[in-house]
Amino acid sequence: HSHEWLTALELGLIVSFLSVSWSFHLPRNPLSAFEYKLDATWPSATTQFVRSAQDFCAAADDVRHEVYVGLRARWPKPRALNGCGRGAGLSSLGTRLQRLVNCSLRVWVTDLDNGPLSHTVKMFSNDGVLLETIGTAGEPLTSLKPIQFDQVADVAIGQNNSLYIVDGDGGMNNRLIKLDANRKVMWSVGSRGMKPSQFNIPHSVELDPRLDVVWVADRMNNRTQAFNTTDGRFLAEWTCMRPLSPYHIRLDPSGHYYIMLDLASARLLVLTAPDDIKALNICRVVSETVMHPNNTKPHAFSVSRSTGALFIGEVGANVTQKYIPCNTSNRHQAHHPDRHEMSFVCTTVFEPFMLFLVFAVVLTWILQRRMRSGGRAHYHRVQMKDGSSWHK
C-alpha cells in the first residue's frame, strides 16, 4: 500500500508541475504590443542632420508625410524630412528651438534661451512662413497682460484654436497658461514648488479631449499633473513613473494610452489613459522600452497619427530617430487593461485549487485501478465443524 501511495504522489506531482509550467507560458496580457523598436532605415539620407547642432524636437505631419525636425544651433534651421530622407529648409530663427508641434497644416514652435527672438511661441505655415508670434521676443518676463514668457517649453492646441502653454523650462516661471483664439489669457496656474498645482520645470503639455483634461509633465518633481481644461482646476497627479522624470508626454493614436519619455535613462513608458474622470488617480505603467544606449539623450518626440511611429529628437546623438511599434495587431484589443488584469488575478487565485483538484483526480484513479487489478482484498469462505461458516 505504501508503494501505491508513493506512485500516486509522484504522478500527481508530475501533473502539477506540468500544469504550472504550462500556465506560466501562457500569454496573459497583450500589452507587450506597446514596446517599440528602432527603425534604422529612417531617414535614408542622414546627411540632412547637422552634426554640430542638437536635435531637440520633431513634429510629424501625416497629411504631407513629412517630419519637421527642430535643431538647436547658432543658426538653427528646422528641416522637413519625409520618409525618403529629402530635406527642405523651413525657416531660420536665429535662436534655440525647444518644441515643434504640427496641427492643421501649421507648425508651432516654442522658442527659448536668450537670443533676440527667444521667449516666444511662433506659428509657421508648412512652407516656413511666419504667421504669428506670441510673447515679447528676446525678453524673459512674467507678465500675463500682455502675455510674456521666460523659457517657454511646450504648447498644445485645443478646441476652437485655443492654446495650452507650459512656461518655465528653467526660467523664472513655472506655470500652465490657457489662451483663447484671440490670445486672451483664460486662466493661469502654477508656481515653483512640489504641492499640487505647483511645478519644478513644466516640460511638456498634452490634451485628452475625451475627458477635457490637460496633462503637464512636471519634470523635476518626477510626476505628471492633470488639470481641468475649463478653469485650470487641479484634478490628479501621477507618480508611478518614479524615479524616472517625464520629459515629454503625448497621447497615442488610439487615445487609450499615454507615452512618456525619460532622457536620463533613455526609456519610453506607456501608461493607461483613464476612460473615466473618476479614474484619473489610477497611474499604471503597462510597457517600458529601453532605447538605443550610448548617451543618446532622447529629449522630445512626436507621434504619427496614421502609423503610431515615434520621431524622437536626441540631444546626445544629434539626430532624430524613428521608433515603430513592435506589434500593432494587439493594440486595439489591449485598450481594456482592467479585463486582462482581472483575468490574471482570477488565474492566480484559482490555480492552486485547480492543481489540487487535478492531483486528487489522478490519485483516486490510480488507487482504483490498482485495487481492480489485484490490489483489492480477497475473502475466503471457511466451513466450521458445527456447520457454520465465516469469511476470512
Steps between C-alpha positions, in 0.01 A plus 500: 500500500787743570629431148158586359492832687856585392423436134181705517680786672778503241255503211295773667806716550603450136155604379503804730844606381396472136186703573701776666753509216224517241317778680811717532567472128154627408486855355306664781503855373535644147631833634850404387375624162591848624873448485692688231799423282739721308437541127859520376386566143372850582608741374672362195727805475645581840700788351187709546589525870743767612744317727609824666141565612279321749175340382268611775156430360294372210146531365337244272275622218268216400342705220818574306689199642783714627680544828612838625823481698602780736873561524674700770796684353628851449292527185248216540294394206203272564498258212216297349612141448265263321525122503757504218730731692466805276526834683369851445586806710207627704630814664800659668413623848841601629444343843447168672187296435326309774187343349332446167130415484316434174128576488261573212776568246673732745826458687519641852841578646594581859810714493723528807846592625628859491512583129336803339193300395471276807232473775224480240251260347489515120271358236632424150338372187624166372711693250682698768308828496472662844131558571483588868723585797382490862711664769769768507799383296833496678364604841449248784198632689210379717209726400163368389377838372659506250589133487875443541713193557830389647641178352166388358504121464206347313160574347185295438219607265146458629152553366413828328870572447566540873855448629639334811855615570747386766739782583813443707766265366749630754390865500315718748161350423349163590149517363234367264310760297187471286443751219184531292491549122557873546806425721327628810602329824213279617680372808847440638609257769833421659798616702825339603452218750400140563137542603205437266477771233867584552784407265872458482572534126170426323655343193212374286123531465240274338121499466253217552191624312286208617509617863575872449826453688839662440810317625832661594830313523641645826857397426703570813215390729496161322128509439222605265206715604149516354288815481152586385508671161215736587633667814846354566385318811741232628361149453770240562869416492691193383819381667517135392782582257739592784797512527487587129432859393232567237672719242228471240144367488273426206174311447525201269281483184240275667444753778521225762866531598754765586861480387763655725871554441784514752828651381744371762403131471405517128169329568156512343212430737144416395232576757127434499286804423189495723165452327317679781569822686459308828800282413748784453691404815578152364855505366600180321812434292421224251818493294858623506746521212871559551620703206836488326772560763832688471390833642241585232295714744152492341338835570163537325293308248199507271247225430381420149120475515490272196773247586565542873870556432700723732747759373738581784750784516818385673721776637784259581523341156410819308250311290128423480410132517188316393355233729217278386260281702616140521150365451197709409256210456435464875481870579132551435394195697733593786338832590308340788788408734264450795349198329842344447601572858176347628572190292849484647365535856239229448761265356731567793227441758349185351822340380583331837145365521519361148836336569361338816196378307722348229714332764195353678350364178827338393553350844149353514530354152832330579375347826182366340693347213746327730223353711318366193819343361580292808566749770153448660444263800403130446230333713490119563204302625599266790271211597495426875444151655169601647372585152538878530725705273687833520702718263871550530 
